[in-house]
Amino acid sequence: MNHPLEVTNLCTDLGRRRVLTDVNLTVGSGKFVGLIGPNGAGKTTLLRSILGLIPTRQGEVKVSGLTGNKARDLIGYVPQRHEFAWDFPIDVKGVVMTGRTRRIGWLRQPKAADYQAVHAALEKVKMVDLAKRPVGELSGGQRQRVLMARALVTNPDILLLDEPFTGLDMPSQELLLELFQDLAASGTSLLMSTHDLGSAADVCHEMILLNKTVVAQGTAAELADPELWMRTFSVKANSPLLRTVGVRS
């Protein structure tokens, strides 16, 4: 199978504390993969390490066979919504255009191809009619779709999604989920960190159980051993968490 994302023996420290140890994982072409783990497991740190935003102690990240800056150019990143300055005076299309800054070049003007890419990305997330709206006037679900469009504007091979459903109402979650499934069906790979264990088990092609390292990776059926979840979340055999993900001790 073609693997747009391959992470091998990755270790990351924050300060003097080891956060990730010997992380190995793959995300196949057109796969929607959930990144699952307790608070403090290193999920956001892993996404940022893959992006090169946090220096790693060792290991390798390959995207479609490439490493370094060439690999990062093939990644789209959707951070948690609170990380964006929504009070900044900019409209929707302006935010999406910032996703092409590396390709346009600093202090250079966008070209026709850049405007076309922005329009195409907004079409994917069903936001064309709000292109000129100030981002401060958007709802939570609309803001999440703007961040999605910004990540999609370079046609990445893989999308990294950091807790995209947090704080959204159910209709907004369903719209996003439909978008994720459409992207996967069209060949884009997605790696999504989430606390919604039941939903991930239901909709993701695979899940990665993470707690400082990868405990296991596979389909819901392949992760049916309750010991894997007990090790990942440090829970006992009678934990409600096991029922949430549909495994029995």
Rosetta silent file (secondary structure, phi, psi, omega in degrees, C-alpha in Angstrom):
SEQUENCE: MNHPLEVTNLCTDLGRRRVLTDVNLTVGSGKFVGLIGPNGAGKTTLLRSILGLIPTRQGEVKVSGLTGNKARDLIGYVPQRHEFAWDFPIDVKGVVMTGRTRRIGWLRQPKAADYQAVHAALEKVKMVDLAKRPVGELSGGQRQRVLMARALVTNPDILLLDEPFTGLDMPSQELLLELFQDLAASGTSLLMSTHDLGSAADVCHEMILLNKTVVAQGTAAELADPELWMRTFSVKANSPLLRTVGVRS
SCORE:     score description
SCORE:     0.000 S_00000001
   1 L     0.000  140.704  174.471    0.000    0.000    0.000 S_00000001
   2 L   -71.857  130.713 -178.836    1.142    3.547   -0.741 S_00000001
   3 L  -118.634   97.288  176.835    1.807    5.447    2.499 S_00000001
   4 L   -57.549  -30.540  178.082    1.832    9.239    2.085 S_00000001
   5 E  -120.936  127.085  174.665    2.918    9.528    5.738 S_00000001
   6 E  -133.157  121.335  176.587    5.603    7.397    7.363 S_00000001
   7 E  -115.087  126.642 -173.961    6.984    8.170   10.818 S_00000001
   8 E  -127.672  120.885  172.605    9.941    6.080   11.962 S_00000001
   9 E    51.689   41.509 -176.289   11.535    5.939   15.438 S_00000001
  10 E   -81.269  130.964  175.327   10.519    9.517   16.259 S_00000001
  11 E  -127.812  135.198 -179.078   11.502   10.896   19.674 S_00000001
  12 E  -134.341  133.618  173.823   10.619   14.389   20.903 S_00000001
  13 E  -110.529  144.347  169.013   11.604   16.266   24.065 S_00000001
  14 E  -117.534  112.102 -170.410    9.947   19.379   25.458 S_00000001
  15 L    67.111 -127.122  178.008   12.478   21.060   27.690 S_00000001
  16 L  -103.326   11.205 -175.494   14.194   18.222   29.511 S_00000001
  17 E  -105.315  128.242  176.411   11.144   15.970   29.448 S_00000001
  18 E   -76.677  120.657 -177.864   10.747   13.139   26.938 S_00000001
  19 E  -101.539  -38.668  179.545    7.253   13.428   25.453 S_00000001
  20 E  -128.520  137.531 -178.061    7.413   10.939   22.571 S_00000001
  21 E  -131.512  122.085  173.263    9.549    7.811   22.372 S_00000001
  22 E    47.917   53.740  178.980   10.179    5.625   19.307 S_00000001
  23 E   -80.435  125.015  176.389    6.951    6.552   17.529 S_00000001
  24 E  -128.505  126.329  178.307    6.316    4.461   14.410 S_00000001
  25 E  -159.194  161.830  173.723    3.205    4.851   12.289 S_00000001
  26 E  -137.004  151.297  171.671    1.943    5.007    8.724 S_00000001
  27 E  -127.593  118.044 -176.198   -1.092    6.605    7.090 S_00000001
  28 L   -75.963  163.492  179.607   -2.136    5.041    3.809 S_00000001
  29 L   -61.949  127.748  179.212   -3.358    6.850    0.719 S_00000001
  30 L    70.860   18.788  179.526   -6.985    7.928    1.103 S_00000001
  31 L   -99.319  139.915  175.628   -7.137    6.706    4.708 S_00000001
  32 E  -105.011  107.611 -170.651   -8.934    8.557    7.511 S_00000001
  33 E  -116.598  129.846  177.734   -6.967    7.697   10.649 S_00000001
  34 E   -91.893  134.834  176.891   -7.837    8.646   14.220 S_00000001
  35 E  -104.102  111.364 -167.391   -5.072    9.516   16.685 S_00000001
  36 E  -118.526  138.649  175.344   -6.339    8.426   20.089 S_00000001
  37 L   175.834  165.077 -178.871   -4.885    8.805   23.563 S_00000001
  38 L   -72.505  171.082  173.023   -5.419   10.357   27.003 S_00000001
  39 L   -58.130  135.418 -179.261   -4.612   13.951   27.915 S_00000001
  40 L    84.308    4.958 -178.053   -0.851   14.364   27.971 S_00000001
  41 L   -74.163  -19.075 -179.661   -0.275   11.424   25.638 S_00000001
  42 L   103.356   19.872 -175.930    1.568   13.631   23.139 S_00000001
  43 H   -65.099  -53.028  179.641   -1.014   13.853   20.354 S_00000001
  44 H   -64.936  -38.376  177.118   -0.554   17.555   19.575 S_00000001
  45 H   -60.676  -39.174  178.868    3.200   17.239   20.075 S_00000001
  46 H   -64.391  -46.645  179.544    3.255   14.429   17.523 S_00000001
  47 H   -59.757  -42.852 -179.046    1.364   16.478   14.935 S_00000001
  48 H   -71.199  -29.985  175.596    3.690   19.434   15.458 S_00000001
  49 H   -68.269  -41.171  176.889    6.741   17.184   15.289 S_00000001
  50 H   -60.539  -37.517 -179.473    5.560   15.804   11.945 S_00000001
  51 H   -75.640  -15.158 -175.858    5.171   19.397   10.744 S_00000001
  52 L    83.724   10.497  178.578    8.656   20.334   11.914 S_00000001
  53 L   -77.192  -22.070  176.108    7.267   22.958   14.308 S_00000001
  54 L  -122.219  128.345  178.599    8.957   21.152   17.207 S_00000001
  55 L   -67.331  141.514  179.872   12.523   19.824   16.810 S_00000001
  56 L  -103.309  151.717  178.701   12.844   16.075   17.274 S_00000001
  57 L   -75.226  -37.735  178.440   15.627   14.218   19.049 S_00000001
  58 E  -162.009  171.765  177.285   15.712   11.454   16.488 S_00000001
  59 E   107.036  175.330 -175.708   13.632    9.721   13.863 S_00000001
  60 E  -138.268  140.631  173.957   12.393   10.402   10.368 S_00000001
  61 E  -118.841  123.521  175.721    9.206   11.776    8.828 S_00000001
  62 E  -118.116  135.742  173.359    8.473   11.000    5.187 S_00000001
  63 E  -122.913  115.512 -175.876    5.578   12.396    3.168 S_00000001
  64 L    50.413   40.125  175.364    5.112   10.696   -0.194 S_00000001
  65 L    84.729   -3.605 -176.987    8.725    9.578    0.056 S_00000001
  66 E  -104.559  157.227  178.090   10.131   13.061    0.745 S_00000001
  67 L  -126.844  171.943  175.371   11.723   14.481    3.890 S_00000001
  68 H    64.687 -147.238 -176.688   12.456   17.933    5.319 S_00000001
  69 H   -61.884  -32.644  179.062   10.907   21.053    3.784 S_00000001
  70 H   -64.712  -36.499  177.244    9.844   19.165    0.664 S_00000001
  71 H   -68.774  -43.109 -176.877    7.791   16.832    2.843 S_00000001
  72 H   -64.403  -27.832  178.284    6.258   19.699    4.835 S_00000001
  73 L   -67.673  -14.542 -178.684    5.079   21.348    1.624 S_00000001
  74 L   -99.610    6.108 -177.605    2.821   18.303    1.116 S_00000001
  75 E  -109.180  135.656  168.695    1.117   18.605    4.523 S_00000001
  76 E  -106.831  136.604 -174.597   -2.000   20.579    5.374 S_00000001
  77 E  -123.917  128.594  175.765   -2.451   21.441    9.044 S_00000001
  78 E  -115.513  101.548 -178.781   -5.667   22.348   10.859 S_00000001
  79 L   -75.136  173.822  172.142   -4.810   23.533   14.387 S_00000001
  80 L   -64.062  144.477 -170.842   -7.228   23.803   17.268 S_00000001
  81 H   -59.434  -33.015 -176.071   -9.505   26.794   16.715 S_00000001
  82 H   -69.030  -10.720 -179.550   -8.325   28.716   19.777 S_00000001
  83 H   -81.564   -8.637 -179.625   -4.844   28.976   18.243 S_00000001
  84 L  -100.852  141.920 -179.725   -6.078   31.398   15.563 S_00000001
  85 L   -83.905   88.560 -174.221   -6.560   35.136   16.237 S_00000001
  86 L   -72.532  -12.435  177.302  -10.216   35.447   15.242 S_00000001
  87 L   -88.475    0.788  178.564  -10.332   39.130   16.193 S_00000001
  88 L   -70.298  136.303 -176.650   -7.763   39.976   13.494 S_00000001
  89 L   -76.243   85.325 -178.976   -9.362   42.219   10.806 S_00000001
  90 L  -147.989  148.324  179.192   -9.327   39.827    7.861 S_00000001
  91 E   -94.743  176.439 -173.987  -12.020   38.180    5.770 S_00000001
  92 H   -58.798  -49.638 -177.122  -12.509   34.523    4.961 S_00000001
  93 H   -65.016  -30.149  177.204  -10.751   34.522    1.593 S_00000001
  94 H   -66.204  -40.761  177.113   -7.826   36.404    3.148 S_00000001
  95 H   -62.579  -45.373 -178.158   -7.344   33.697    5.772 S_00000001
  96 H   -63.587  -38.385  178.970   -7.433   30.979    3.135 S_00000001
  97 H   -62.288  -30.382  179.302   -4.893   32.856    1.000 S_00000001
  98 H   -61.980  -21.637  177.183   -2.433   32.810    3.937 S_00000001
  99 L   -67.774  -14.080 -179.618   -2.218   29.049    3.391 S_00000001
 100 L  -105.407   10.319 -175.580   -0.357   29.761    0.136 S_00000001
 101 H   -55.822  -44.560 -179.050    2.200   32.173    1.598 S_00000001
 102 H   -60.940  -35.896 -178.974    5.105   29.735    1.234 S_00000001
 103 H   -78.991  -36.194  179.768    4.271   29.204   -2.440 S_00000001
 104 H   -71.041  -40.971 -174.950    3.612   32.855   -3.225 S_00000001
 105 L    99.146  143.811 -178.961    6.715   34.091   -1.397 S_00000001
 106 L   -62.948  137.400  175.837    7.000   36.764    1.248 S_00000001
 107 L    66.130   14.208  175.680    6.020   40.296    0.132 S_00000001
 108 L  -105.502  155.335 -177.495    4.883   39.013   -3.265 S_00000001
 109 L   -88.795  142.277  175.969    1.391   39.395   -4.688 S_00000001
 110 L   -61.011  150.143  177.238   -0.900   36.414   -5.333 S_00000001
 111 L  -107.066  179.136 -177.095   -1.366   35.392   -8.941 S_00000001
 112 H   -56.601  -39.965 -179.308   -4.405   34.092  -10.781 S_00000001
 113 H   -62.787  -33.015  179.472   -3.574   30.504   -9.828 S_00000001
 114 H   -69.835  -43.138  177.473   -3.558   31.471   -6.138 S_00000001
 115 H   -64.883  -37.297  176.915   -7.005   33.064   -6.339 S_00000001
 116 H   -64.457  -39.305  179.386   -8.294   30.016   -8.202 S_00000001
 117 H   -66.020  -39.038  177.340   -6.888   27.743   -5.473 S_00000001
 118 H   -62.837  -45.355  179.957   -8.604   29.819   -2.772 S_00000001
 119 H   -62.014  -43.109 -178.975  -11.932   29.598   -4.604 S_00000001
 120 H   -63.969  -40.430  179.448  -11.549   25.825   -5.064 S_00000001
 121 H   -66.347  -40.539  177.877  -10.730   25.331   -1.366 S_00000001
 122 H   -66.640  -34.138  174.996  -13.737   27.383   -0.298 S_00000001
 123 H   -62.199  -41.691 -178.342  -15.924   25.323   -2.631 S_00000001
 124 H   -60.484  -36.757 -176.993  -14.721   22.123   -0.949 S_00000001
 125 L   -99.231    8.682  176.461  -15.786   23.387    2.475 S_00000001
 126 L    59.588   49.442 -177.957  -18.988   25.054    1.177 S_00000001
 127 L  -127.653   12.800 -176.970  -17.919   28.573    2.155 S_00000001
 128 H   -58.468  -39.162 -177.213  -17.799   30.434   -1.185 S_00000001
 129 H   -69.686  -12.467  179.521  -20.815   32.555   -0.251 S_00000001
 130 H  -110.123   17.483 -173.259  -19.001   33.764    2.890 S_00000001
 131 L   -58.196  -33.322 -175.782  -15.694   34.588    1.191 S_00000001
 132 L   -98.919    6.437 -178.312  -15.875   38.302    2.032 S_00000001
 133 L   -79.905  135.507  174.486  -17.191   37.942    5.593 S_00000001
 134 E   -59.518  137.600 -174.462  -14.888   39.063    8.444 S_00000001
 135 H   -66.067  -23.896  178.543  -13.720   35.958   10.303 S_00000001
 136 H   -66.599  -14.999 -178.531  -14.727   37.480   13.636 S_00000001
 137 H   -96.554    3.139 -175.586  -18.389   37.185   12.582 S_00000001
 138 L   -85.732  152.523  172.069  -18.271   33.440   11.895 S_00000001
 139 L   -75.558  171.283  179.385  -19.794   30.670   13.998 S_00000001
 140 H   -59.674  -43.408  179.912  -17.614   27.930   15.480 S_00000001
 141 H   -66.230  -38.618  177.633  -18.444   25.512   12.688 S_00000001
 142 H   -66.406  -38.926  177.974  -17.745   28.114   10.022 S_00000001
 143 H   -61.977  -40.798  179.605  -14.417   28.958   11.615 S_00000001
 144 H   -64.236  -37.662  179.016  -13.430   25.318   11.534 S_00000001
 145 H   -69.818  -32.434  175.136  -14.279   25.109    7.847 S_00000001
 146 H   -63.618  -43.351  177.937  -12.170   28.221    7.140 S_00000001
 147 H   -63.923  -35.251  175.665   -9.185   26.550    8.793 S_00000001
 148 H   -63.188  -46.469 -179.747   -9.901   23.476    6.686 S_00000001
 149 H   -60.871  -40.743  178.864   -9.940   25.574    3.501 S_00000001
 150 H   -61.288  -37.135  178.848   -6.637   27.200    4.486 S_00000001
 151 H   -73.731  -30.244 -176.239   -5.099   23.745    4.875 S_00000001
 152 H   -84.821  -12.325 -169.851   -6.582   22.503    1.586 S_00000001
 153 L   -67.515  -13.925  176.480   -5.515   25.479   -0.526 S_00000001
 154 L  -104.372    9.529 -178.546   -2.191   23.819   -1.446 S_00000001
 155 L    52.244   58.985 -175.701   -3.801   20.453   -2.349 S_00000001
 156 L   -69.401  156.384  174.351   -1.825   18.543    0.310 S_00000001
 157 L   -74.906  -30.597 -179.381   -1.172   14.813    0.216 S_00000001
 158 E  -142.023  143.385  175.813   -2.092   14.543    3.893 S_00000001
 159 E  -109.023  132.814  172.439   -4.098   16.611    6.355 S_00000001
 160 E  -105.805  122.401 -174.204   -3.236   16.773   10.054 S_00000001
 161 E  -119.234  120.047 -177.738   -6.298   17.677   12.137 S_00000001
 162 E  -103.269  102.258  177.583   -5.941   18.635   15.812 S_00000001
 163 L    49.869   57.557 -173.556   -9.216   18.062   17.688 S_00000001
 164 L   -69.290  -20.365 -175.549  -11.427   19.468   14.897 S_00000001
 165 L   -92.268   -7.933 -173.874  -14.752   18.625   16.576 S_00000001
 166 L   -59.808  125.727  175.451  -14.102   20.287   19.945 S_00000001
 167 L    79.533    7.041 -179.118  -16.821   22.755   20.900 S_00000001
 168 L   -98.577  147.235  174.909  -18.942   22.214   17.791 S_00000001
 169 L   -74.628  168.261 -173.096  -22.644   21.380   17.749 S_00000001
 170 H   -62.266  -42.248  177.612  -23.749   18.127   16.157 S_00000001
 171 H   -58.879  -40.034  179.305  -24.822   19.576   12.748 S_00000001
 172 H   -66.476  -39.716  177.342  -21.385   21.235   12.402 S_00000001
 173 H   -62.615  -41.972 -178.353  -19.647   17.999   13.375 S_00000001
 174 H   -66.220  -38.618  178.444  -21.653   16.040   10.824 S_00000001
 175 H   -64.183  -42.970  178.066  -20.830   18.532    8.060 S_00000001
 176 H   -64.386  -43.645 -179.290  -17.126   18.307    8.874 S_00000001
 177 H   -60.823  -40.601  177.232  -17.226   14.532    9.049 S_00000001
 178 H   -61.939  -39.263  177.601  -18.853   14.384    5.617 S_00000001
 179 H   -63.836  -45.133  179.698  -16.072   16.616    4.304 S_00000001
 180 H   -60.281  -43.044 -179.061  -13.373   14.381    5.822 S_00000001
 181 H   -66.978  -37.855  177.213  -14.936   11.286    4.282 S_00000001
 182 H   -64.628  -42.037  179.463  -15.203   12.968    0.864 S_00000001
 183 H   -62.841  -44.392  178.904  -11.548   14.006    1.011 S_00000001
 184 H   -62.213  -41.645 -179.828  -10.474   10.480    1.904 S_00000001
 185 H   -63.471  -28.066  179.735  -12.586    9.056   -0.912 S_00000001
 186 L   -88.655    1.562  174.123  -10.825   11.404   -3.344 S_00000001
 187 L   108.914   -7.639  177.037   -7.391   10.166   -2.223 S_00000001
 188 L   -76.369  137.941  176.044   -6.362   12.666    0.474 S_00000001
 189 E   -92.782  146.546 -178.914   -5.018   11.074    3.653 S_00000001
 190 E  -134.313  133.568  172.817   -6.117   12.399    7.053 S_00000001
 191 E  -121.034  115.805 -171.439   -4.638   11.989   10.524 S_00000001
 192 E  -122.227  119.721  170.486   -6.995   13.362   13.188 S_00000001
 193 E   -80.112  139.492 -177.709   -6.406   13.672   16.899 S_00000001
 194 L  -158.384  149.716  172.154   -9.666   13.377   18.810 S_00000001
 195 L   -96.596   -6.463 -178.686  -11.132   12.697   22.240 S_00000001
 196 L   -84.355   84.424 -172.629  -14.354   11.349   20.713 S_00000001
 197 H   -64.879  -43.927 -177.718  -13.461    7.667   21.001 S_00000001
 198 H   -62.351  -43.679  179.375  -16.827    6.262   19.980 S_00000001
 199 H   -65.317  -42.859  179.986  -17.028    8.371   16.833 S_00000001
 200 H   -60.924  -43.741  179.546  -13.438    7.571   15.857 S_00000001
 201 H   -62.908  -28.619 -176.197  -14.056    3.852   16.245 S_00000001
 202 H   -84.352  -38.037 -169.306  -17.150    4.206   14.075 S_00000001
 203 H  -109.169  -22.798 -176.071  -15.924    6.426   11.218 S_00000001
 204 L   -81.039  143.993  176.055  -12.131    6.121   10.944 S_00000001
 205 L   -65.372  -38.797  178.258  -10.553    3.529    8.674 S_00000001
 206 E  -142.261  163.988  172.693   -7.864    2.963   11.305 S_00000001
 207 E  -130.729  147.440  174.447   -6.919    4.214   14.746 S_00000001
 208 E  -114.453  118.817  177.786   -3.546    4.841   16.331 S_00000001
 209 E   -90.291  118.775 -173.896   -3.458    4.365   20.117 S_00000001
 210 E  -123.097  131.553  167.227   -0.845    6.747   21.527 S_00000001
 211 L  -150.814   86.772 -175.114    0.562    7.236   24.988 S_00000001
 212 L    73.076  -27.664  173.689    4.094    8.624   24.664 S_00000001
 213 L  -147.603  171.157  178.976    4.597    5.937   22.027 S_00000001
 214 E   -80.810  114.920  177.533    2.353    4.021   19.653 S_00000001
 215 E   -75.583  -40.958  179.811    0.675    1.243   21.622 S_00000001
 216 E  -166.929  157.350  173.733   -1.099   -0.141   18.558 S_00000001
 217 E  -140.032  136.738  177.732   -2.425    0.785   15.127 S_00000001
 218 E   168.699 -176.553  175.249   -5.190   -0.899   13.173 S_00000001
 219 L   -72.865  168.789  177.963   -8.862   -1.057   12.313 S_00000001
 220 L   -56.771  -39.945  179.528  -11.496   -1.160   15.041 S_00000001
 221 L   -65.726  -37.168 -179.581  -11.678   -4.930   14.597 S_00000001
 222 L   -74.448  -16.602  179.497   -7.904   -5.259   14.908 S_00000001
 223 L  -106.768   30.463 -176.113   -7.965   -3.201   18.119 S_00000001
 224 L   -79.123   -8.404  178.811  -10.627   -5.313   19.802 S_00000001
 225 L   -74.541  115.603 -177.869   -8.251   -6.513   22.532 S_00000001
 226 H   -60.664  -25.566  179.831   -9.234   -4.549   25.666 S_00000001
 227 H   -59.312  -34.174 -179.978   -5.661   -4.788   26.969 S_00000001
 228 H   -63.120  -43.854 -179.551   -4.565   -2.339   24.268 S_00000001
 229 H   -72.294  -36.682  178.371   -7.054    0.295   25.460 S_00000001
 230 H   -64.752  -39.576  177.345   -6.305   -0.416   29.127 S_00000001
 231 H   -68.357  -41.293 -177.412   -2.589    0.146   28.487 S_00000001
 232 H   -66.253  -44.983 -173.192   -3.190    3.292   26.452 S_00000001
 233 H  -103.492    0.876  179.374   -5.558    4.976   28.902 S_00000001
 234 L    54.960   48.702  178.847   -4.371    3.349   32.161 S_00000001
 235 L  -116.242  166.438 -179.157   -7.869    2.120   32.983 S_00000001
 236 L   -91.072  171.991 -174.407   -9.181   -1.080   34.565 S_00000001
 237 L   -65.816  -21.059  179.954  -11.088   -3.897   32.911 S_00000001
 238 L   -98.441   15.346 -177.243  -14.458   -2.566   34.124 S_00000001
 239 L   -68.174  137.910  174.715  -13.914    0.951   32.741 S_00000001
 240 H   -59.665  -23.233  179.977  -16.831    2.512   30.803 S_00000001
 241 H   -56.937  -37.974 -178.200  -14.226    3.563   28.224 S_00000001
 242 H   -65.623  -36.405  177.152  -14.075   -0.007   26.947 S_00000001
 243 H   -70.153  -34.504  179.386  -17.818   -0.027   26.325 S_00000001
 244 H   -59.168  -40.128 -177.918  -17.555    3.319   24.543 S_00000001
 245 L   -95.095    3.927  172.711  -15.206    1.867   21.954 S_00000001
 246 L    77.793   28.077  175.951  -17.094   -1.415   21.733 S_00000001
 247 L  -114.274  153.946 -178.025  -14.556   -3.795   23.268 S_00000001
 248 L  -119.746  139.355  178.004  -15.171   -6.313   26.019 S_00000001
 249 L   -90.122    0.000    0.000  -12.834   -7.393   28.778 S_00000001
